[in-house]
Amino acid sequence: MAIFLVDETLRIEVRYEPEDEDLRDNICLCILEDCPDEERLFRAEETNIYLTARQARELAEALLNAAEHSLQQGMD
């Protein structure tokens, strides 16, 4: 799954890494930036953050909670 942000210069991919199935942190949050170096949020063009299933669920819940509050305030 890919999500594009910041005028589509920031791409976020979330994927399960089957080759890392023996590791607890086998969910990859891949952040790709297609912009000049001076505009990057991260130092590299690609940044990978590996999460455990529990961390991924906590991140998803935090995003859903924030979205729900935003919708309740009519700001979506």
Helices and strands as residue ranges (DSSP letters): E 2-5, E 10-16, G 18-20, E 27-33, G 37-39, E 46-51, H 53-72
